[in-house]
């Protein structure tokens, strides 16, 4: 009887562990957007304890000699599940991981790829080292136990603009800025797929915690040119659905143009921040996912500079 009870308790423990593991399943399903090019498309939501931070697009490219991973998601669990999903598509080794920029939903899965080269632009590497732990703590607060065991693993390789061979695949790296101080765009030469990172948001309001909007608009112009080049096939935004055209770039630009014009006008009119926060969104953006919350954040990030600008113009 004693042994049966021990076995029963052991079975309950195993079942509980399985249920717990299932509760932290990101359900990652690779979508083929071109031959040997895949994307994991995240939700157009904000971080919470239900989605576990799965609001980001990540991807991978299967080359003749290995696999290139584009961003690794918001947690150790995500990175591990991403790597398992990649292995179901191809048994080739991971040749290189690329972090497009230093925001946490794009690099906190690096822990699952700590045994392979992880590359980023120099300023993005520096940002991850400087801010990574604070970012991780913030995601713990928003996403809860999905983040369990997540630690910052910084890139160990500095990438530069230009052509790069990785896994036997030729990539074109385009170094830009605007969403952050260092935004890396990855173009797969064989397929014509452009991984735009968070320079492009599709049907989701853009985030602006480290934005230079003027530079961001210039970066969008560069990206628009890439989508008009012969051989272009798909644009992978940092958030939102993959498209076969440059529509996410136009939508991102429209949001940034409205946001800056609205904040500049409010500052000229002498409105205080509370008045600006209380303003309703225009009909064009009223139904855009997370627009209300991202607008409030952007007011906090950007409005003080417009107030300074308005004061200077009035002298």
Buried (B, 14 or more C-beta within 10 A) or exposed (E): EEEEEEEEEEEEEEEEEEEEEEEBEBEBEBBEBBEBBBBBBBBBBBBBEEBBBBBBBBBBBBBEEBBBBBBBBBBBBBBBBBBEBBEEBBEBEBBBBBBBBBBBBBBBBBBBBEEBBBBBBEBBBBBBEEBBEEBBEBBBEBBBBBBEEBEBBBBBEEBEEEEBEBBBBEBBBBBBBBBBBBBBBBBBBBBBBBBBBBBBBBBBBBBBEBBBBEBBBBBBEBBBEBBEEEEBBBBBBBBBBBBEEBBBBEBBBEBBEBBBEBBBEBBBEEBEBEEBEEEEBEEEBEEBBBBBEBBEBBBEBBBEEBBEBBEEEEE
